[in-house]
Amino acid sequence: MSNSFSIDFVSAPFSGHLHPLLDLATQLQTQGSLKMRFISTPSATHDINVCGFQLHTILEDREDTIREIAHGNRQIGSHPLRLLRQLKSNISMMDQLVIELRELWKSRRPDLVVVDFAVPVAGLLAQSLGIAWWTALSAPSVFETRDCIPAYLGGWKPTTGPLGELRNWMGRTIIRTFKRCAMLTFAKTLHRLGIRSAYAADGYEFIYSRQQVLVHGPIEFEFPGTWPSWVRFIGPQRTCPSLVHQTPPYVNGKRHVLISLGTHVSWAKERAIQLVKTVSQKMPELEFHFTRGNHNNPNYQQAGNFHEIPYIPYQQYIDRYALSINHAGTGILFACLRSGLPILAWPQDFDQFDNTARLTYHGLGLRCRPQLDLMINDLRTLLDDAHMRNSSKRMAQTIASYDAAKIVLQLIAKQFGYDHQ
């Protein structure tokens, strides 16, 4: 085989989807003669350019729709009508996406397409064109196995006995029924896009590659269960682009708390700011840094030991913090776990409740109880609980043992015979 191998990464522009792929590509670019290109919308331009990769932009006239999907003004949760509306908005762009990708791959055909799980039609198109397709999954909890604890039901944990088995069976039935109903609702459009059913003959969801699913996370963080042979855990992301920012104000001799609700769920941030600001007044021994995750907003505000900071690249500064209050999005969640940082998880939407369930199940943090006295008690517990800190350190050691580039190169060599040496 040729000593050159080309990979196209197709991703939504949001950091929780894009950054794990950027991290993987950054690790791979030091290995051999891989040719890598990113395909995303214009809003991903800065992050991709900072990492030094070529970008081909798609859906240039649909950024407003994409932004509305991600930054809606209320929680989606398990609400079926809101979920369907979100799905409808996604589907509305997919015809255009397929047309643009088909033209692109006619002019330059990659050896492999790695597709973020949020845009599965890109993978299905590649498959129809005879191009190898792998799925990249940054939200492990949403993958349905035959014995899984169902996701999107508020954050269920494992339970034993017949009643537990019955509960899990009912939960899986609810989730599968909803997905099949959604398939029927949009059947004509989905068939045209290559999605012929919600589930394939093997019982797994149709939208995932059967060649390989790369899971950005450690399997040790998941609940006990059985995963298909084509799912491979490669560990969580290690880095993300560091945008222009001011260094957060650190006070010598004091412990600091990092607070983040991510780049989405704007509807929840004002409520969180008010509560944490009140908590900070009761805990003057700590410094609280609340990041809005928006580097385009220059406003910095301070009220005593509470700091509202537009943007903190937490991968760069996370070792400066004693603990984190966050929404349990996989980006900051795994960054904290990689550094052995205990977490007070405050889930807001999407898979965050399921991530929180795993966090507390493994003794790596607590679920936030958003009341003044309860939050103060939980923060003090996290600061002083030696057992939880030891559990966090052990998970950090486990995560450090993952080598995503090595794993992926071995998979490429096995499937394609590519020697990167």
C-alpha positions in Angstrom: 0.0 0.0 0.0 1.0 3.6 -0.5 3.0 5.2 2.4 0.4 8.0 2.5 -3.0 7.7 4.0 -5.8 10.3 3.9 -8.5 10.9 6.6 -11.4 13.3 6.4 -12.9 14.3 9.8 -16.5 15.5 9.6 -17.8 17.2 12.7 -20.4 19.6 14.1 -18.7 22.9 15.0 -19.5 22.6 18.8 -16.5 22.1 21.1 -17.8 18.9 22.7 -17.9 17.3 19.2 -15.0 19.1 17.4 -12.3 19.2 20.1 -12.0 15.4 20.6 -11.4 15.0 16.9 -8.9 17.8 16.9 -7.1 16.2 19.8 -7.0 12.9 18.0 -5.8 14.5 14.8 -3.1 16.4 16.7 -1.8 13.2 18.1 -1.9 11.5 14.8 -0.1 14.3 12.8 3.2 13.3 14.4 2.9 9.7 13.1 4.0 9.1 9.6 2.6 10.7 6.5 -1.1 10.9 7.3 -3.0 13.5 5.3 -5.9 14.9 7.4 -8.6 17.4 6.6 -11.5 18.7 8.6 -15.0 19.3 7.3 -17.2 21.5 9.3 -19.1 24.8 9.3 -17.5 28.3 9.2 -17.8 28.7 13.0 -15.2 26.0 13.5 -12.6 27.8 11.4 -10.6 29.4 14.3 -10.3 26.2 16.4 -9.2 24.1 13.3 -6.8 26.8 12.1 -5.2 27.1 15.5 -4.5 23.4 15.5 -2.9 23.7 12.0 -5.3 21.6 10.0 -7.0 22.3 6.6 -10.7 23.1 6.8 -13.3 22.6 4.1 -16.4 24.6 5.1 -19.9 23.2 4.6 -23.4 24.6 5.3 -22.1 28.2 5.1 -25.6 29.7 5.0 -27.0 27.6 7.8 -25.0 28.8 10.8 -28.1 30.5 12.4 -30.1 27.2 12.3 -27.1 25.3 13.8 -26.7 27.9 16.5 -30.4 27.7 17.4 -30.2 23.9 17.7 -27.3 24.1 20.1 -28.2 27.2 22.1 -32.0 26.8 22.5 -33.7 28.9 25.1 -35.0 26.0 27.2 -34.1 22.5 28.3 -34.7 19.6 25.8 -34.4 16.8 28.3 -36.6 13.8 27.6 -39.5 15.9 26.3 -40.6 14.1 23.2 -42.0 17.1 21.3 -38.9 19.1 21.9 -36.7 16.2 20.9 -38.7 15.8 17.7 -38.4 19.5 16.9 -34.7 19.4 17.4 -34.5 16.3 15.1 -36.6 18.1 12.5 -34.2 21.1 12.5 -31.3 18.8 12.1 -32.9 16.9 9.2 -33.7 20.1 7.4 -30.0 20.7 6.7 -29.0 17.1 5.8 -30.0 17.2 2.1 -27.7 20.2 1.6 -25.0 18.5 3.6 -25.2 15.3 1.4 -25.0 17.4 -1.8 -22.0 19.3 -0.6 -20.1 16.3 0.6 -20.9 14.3 -2.5 -19.3 17.0 -4.7 -16.3 17.3 -2.4 -15.6 13.6 -2.3 -15.9 13.4 -6.1 -12.9 15.8 -6.4 -10.8 14.3 -3.6 -11.6 10.9 -2.3 -10.2 10.1 1.2 -9.1 6.6 2.3 -11.1 7.0 5.5 -13.9 9.2 6.8 -14.2 9.7 10.6 -17.6 11.1 11.3 -18.9 12.7 14.5 -22.0 10.9 15.7 -24.1 14.0 15.4 -23.8 13.9 11.6 -24.3 10.2 10.7 -25.6 10.9 7.2 -22.0 11.9 6.3 -20.9 8.4 7.2 -23.8 6.7 5.4 -23.0 8.8 2.3 -19.3 7.7 2.4 -20.4 4.1 2.7 -22.6 4.5 -0.3 -19.6 5.8 -2.3 -17.4 2.9 -1.2 -15.3 5.0 1.2 -14.4 3.5 4.6 -16.4 5.1 7.4 -15.8 5.2 11.2 -18.0 6.8 13.8 -16.5 9.1 16.5 -18.5 9.1 19.7 -17.9 11.7 22.3 -21.0 10.8 24.4 -20.5 7.1 25.3 -23.6 6.9 27.5 -25.9 7.3 24.5 -24.7 4.1 22.7 -27.3 1.4 23.2 -25.9 -2.0 24.1 -28.1 -5.1 24.7 -27.7 -4.8 28.4 -27.2 -1.1 28.8 -28.7 1.2 31.4 -30.8 3.4 29.1 -29.8 7.0 28.6 -31.9 10.2 28.5 -34.1 9.1 31.4 -32.7 11.4 34.1 -29.5 9.5 34.9 -30.3 6.0 35.9 -27.7 3.8 37.8 -27.3 0.1 37.8 -29.7 -1.8 40.1 -29.9 -5.5 40.9 -32.6 -8.1 41.1 -35.8 -8.7 39.0 -37.2 -5.3 39.5 -34.0 -3.7 38.3 -34.0 -5.8 35.2 -37.7 -4.9 34.6 -36.9 -1.2 35.0 -34.0 -1.4 32.5 -36.1 -3.4 30.0 -38.9 -0.8 30.3 -36.5 2.0 29.8 -34.9 0.5 26.8 -38.4 -0.2 25.4 -39.3 3.5 25.9 -36.2 4.8 24.2 -36.5 2.3 21.3 -40.2 3.1 20.8 -39.4 6.8 20.6 -36.7 6.3 18.1 -38.9 4.1 15.9 -41.7 6.7 16.1 -39.3 9.4 15.0 -38.2 7.2 12.2 -41.8 6.8 11.0 -42.4 10.5 11.4 -39.6 11.5 9.1 -39.4 8.2 7.1 -39.4 9.7 3.6 -36.6 12.2 4.3 -34.5 9.8 6.3 -34.8 7.1 3.6 -33.5 9.6 1.1 -30.6 10.3 3.4 -29.7 6.7 3.7 -31.2 5.9 7.1 -33.5 3.0 6.3 -34.5 2.2 9.9 -33.9 3.1 13.5 -32.2 -0.2 14.2 -30.3 -2.6 12.0 -30.7 -6.4 11.8 -28.1 -6.9 14.5 -30.2 -4.9 16.9 -27.9 -1.9 17.2 -28.7 1.6 15.9 -28.4 2.0 12.2 -26.6 5.3 12.4 -23.3 3.9 13.7 -20.5 2.5 11.6 -20.0 -1.3 11.8 -16.4 -1.0 10.8 -15.4 1.0 13.9 -16.8 3.3 16.6 -14.1 5.3 18.3 -15.3 6.2 21.8 -13.6 9.3 23.3 -13.6 8.1 26.9 -12.3 5.4 29.2 -14.3 2.2 29.4 -13.6 2.2 33.2 -15.9 5.2 33.6 -18.9 3.3 32.0 -21.3 1.0 33.8 -20.7 -2.7 33.6 -22.0 -4.0 30.3 -21.3 -5.8 27.0 -19.9 -3.7 24.0 -19.8 -5.0 20.4 -16.5 -5.9 19.0 -16.5 -2.8 16.6 -16.6 -0.3 19.5 -13.2 0.8 20.8 -12.5 3.1 23.7 -9.6 5.4 23.0 -9.6 7.6 26.0 -10.9 11.2 26.4 -9.4 14.3 24.7 -6.3 15.7 26.2 -6.2 19.2 24.7 -8.3 21.8 23.1 -7.4 25.0 21.3 -6.4 27.8 23.6 -8.2 30.9 22.4 -7.1 34.5 23.2 -7.8 35.1 26.8 -6.6 36.8 30.0 -5.0 34.7 32.7 -7.6 34.1 35.5 -6.8 35.9 38.8 -5.3 33.4 41.2 -4.8 34.3 44.9 -1.8 32.8 46.6 -2.6 30.7 49.6 -6.3 30.2 48.6 -8.1 27.3 47.0 -10.0 27.9 43.7 -13.2 26.5 42.3 -13.8 26.3 38.6 -17.4 26.6 37.5 -18.6 25.9 34.0 -21.9 25.0 32.4 -20.3 24.7 29.0 -20.9 26.6 25.8 -24.6 25.6 25.4 -27.6 25.9 27.9 -27.4 29.7 28.0 -30.8 29.6 29.7 -29.3 28.0 32.8 -26.3 30.2 33.4 -27.9 33.3 35.0 -29.6 31.1 37.6 -26.3 29.4 38.3 -24.4 32.7 38.6 -26.8 34.0 41.2 -26.6 30.9 43.3 -22.8 30.4 43.2 -22.3 34.1 43.9 -24.4 33.7 47.1 -22.4 30.5 48.0 -19.2 32.4 47.5 -20.3 35.0 50.2 -20.6 32.1 52.7 -17.3 30.6 51.8 -14.7 33.4 51.8 -11.9 31.0 52.1 -12.3 30.0 48.5 -12.1 31.8 45.1 -14.8 31.0 42.6 -14.2 31.3 38.9 -17.3 31.1 36.7 -16.5 30.9 33.0 -19.2 31.5 30.4 -17.2 29.7 27.7 -17.4 32.7 25.4 -14.0 34.2 24.3 -15.8 36.8 22.2 -17.2 38.5 25.3 -14.6 40.7 26.9 -16.6 41.5 30.0 -15.0 40.5 33.3 -16.9 41.0 36.6 -15.9 40.6 40.2 -18.0 40.5 43.4 -15.7 39.8 46.3 -14.3 36.3 45.8 -16.7 35.5 42.9 -15.2 36.1 39.4 -17.3 36.0 36.2 -14.7 35.3 33.5 -15.6 35.2 29.8 -13.4 32.3 28.9 -11.0 30.0 30.7 -9.2 27.3 28.6 -9.6 24.8 31.5 -7.1 22.3 30.0 -4.4 24.9 30.5 -5.3 26.0 34.0 -7.1 23.0 35.5 -4.3 22.1 37.9 -4.7 25.4 39.6 -8.2 24.4 40.9 -9.1 22.3 44.0 -12.4 21.2 42.5 -15.0 22.0 39.8 -18.7 22.7 39.7 -19.7 21.8 36.1 -22.5 20.5 34.0 -20.9 17.0 33.4 -20.4 17.7 29.7 -17.8 15.2 28.5 -15.2 17.8 27.7 -14.8 19.4 31.1 -15.8 16.2 32.9 -12.9 14.2 31.5 -10.5 17.1 31.8 -11.3 17.1 35.5 -11.0 13.3 35.8 -7.7 13.4 33.9 -6.3 15.8 36.5 -7.8 13.9 39.5 -10.2 16.8 40.3 -13.3 16.0 42.3 -16.5 17.3 40.7 -19.8 18.7 41.9 -21.9 17.9 38.8 -24.8 20.2 37.9 -26.3 18.5 34.8 -28.5 20.6 32.6 -29.5 18.7 29.5 -28.5 16.1 26.9 -26.3 13.3 28.2 -25.2 15.2 31.3 -27.5 13.4 33.7 -26.2 10.1 32.5 -22.6 11.3 32.9 -23.4 12.4 36.4 -24.8 9.0 37.3 -21.5 7.4 36.3 -19.5 10.0 38.2 -21.4 9.4 41.5 -21.5 5.6 40.9 -17.7 5.5 40.8 -17.3 7.8 43.8 -15.6 10.6 41.7 -18.0 13.4 42.7 -21.4 14.4 43.9 -24.5 15.6 42.1 -25.3 19.2 42.8 -28.3 20.0 45.0 -28.9 23.6 43.9 -29.8 25.0 47.3 -27.6 27.3 49.3 -26.9 25.2 52.4 -26.8 21.9 50.5 -24.3 23.2 48.0 -22.0 24.5 50.7 -22.1 21.2 52.5 -21.3 19.3 49.2 -18.4 21.6 48.4 -16.9 21.1 51.9 -17.4 17.3 51.5 -15.5 17.4 48.1 -12.7 19.4 49.6 -12.2 17.1 52.6 -13.2 13.6 51.5 -10.0 11.6 51.2 -11.7 8.5 49.8 -13.2 10.5 46.9 -9.9 12.2 46.2 -8.1 8.9 46.1 -10.8 7.5 43.7 -10.2 10.6 41.5 -6.4 10.0 41.5 -6.9 6.3 40.5 -9.2 7.3 37.6 -6.6 9.9 36.5 -4.0 7.2 36.4 -6.3 5.0 34.3 -7.0 7.7 31.8 -3.3 8.5 31.5 -2.7 4.9 30.3 -4.7 5.5 27.1 -2.8 6.3 23.9 -5.4 7.3 21.3 -3.0 7.7 18.5 -1.4 4.3 19.0 -4.8 2.6 19.2 -6.1 4.3 16.0 -3.0 3.6 14.1 -3.2 -0.1 15.0 -6.8 -0.1 13.8 -5.9 1.5 10.5 -3.0 -1.0 10.0 -5.4 -3.9 10.7 -8.1 -2.7 8.3 -6.1 -1.0 5.6 -2.6 -2.5 5.9 -1.2 1.0 6.3 2.3 1.2 7.9 2.9 4.6 9.4 6.6 4.0 10.2 
